[in-house]
């Protein structure tokens, strides 16, 4: 793939992100990227939180190989509103995987392969069951894991369905939290959510509301664990 085609691919990915339906997402996104002779780097940015996910890709003959999957987050949101923080991380992960899936299909690859350190797969723990195979390996950099997704129709369709299903669960969970969490409520009910800076969402949770939340709302991790086990 030459530089001209690489540049065209990055523009295609930017266009694809711009077409994501906002009503189907909790947050909005933009993308930056750069291409070199045999690889490319993408950065998917979540506007409301400032979170981002940087991905390094290599273009092999039959596969899209991912060698870096780095999440950048802001712990202030976790301290301010745990449900919103969890939702932001999960949706960013899902949208990044869907973007890579679109990229691999656009390049007519047969599989998508992640070669990541054990620490780098931390955020994949609840999603590993969605991949065709997960194998340990040893490199010069240390112990790694190889997560492979076949792009043959049946497996690819199941992967997309599973991600969409998790995303719907995530939205339902966060909407449930608005009953007991005032910060979540203010965010979801904002008429112009795309312009929201979550760190400027004023107000504090009522202790009684938090207690109600802990007793009556299933945590995101529990919901995703159930889905990953299916």
C-alpha angles and dihedrals in degrees: 000000000000127000094261092056091044091054090049090051092053090050089050091053091049090051090048092053091049089057095056108123108246093205088063093053136065093212138026129238147201131188139218127188148166132201135211133180099288106006146033139209123219129190118196110199126200106214103204097048103027088232116144141182121213119202129190115203135190121201110224124180095260104012147048105230121202115200101168129040106168123177121205115194141162116238091203089081091053089055092044101044122357097190093052091046092051092046092050093052095045095047092046089053092048095047091048091053091047090050092051090047090053090048093051092048091048089056092047093239122167096218146009116226129192118199105187139155117257088255090049092059093056093105090048095062095102093041102047092098089064092065124086092235141357116201133175119231139176122229136169087268092055137258116354141171127228115213112190129191120191113220095206108128101256095049094038092051092050091049092052092045092051093050092049090048092052090048092053090048089050093053092048091050094051092048088054090053092058088073090065106022119065094197092055089046093053091048097048094043095049108120092217102037093162090067095049122118103202091206089062094052100122127219139049132252117262109241090228090053092052091050090052090049094053092050100043111028124074112231119249092240092056092050092049093046089057091050093047090053093058 
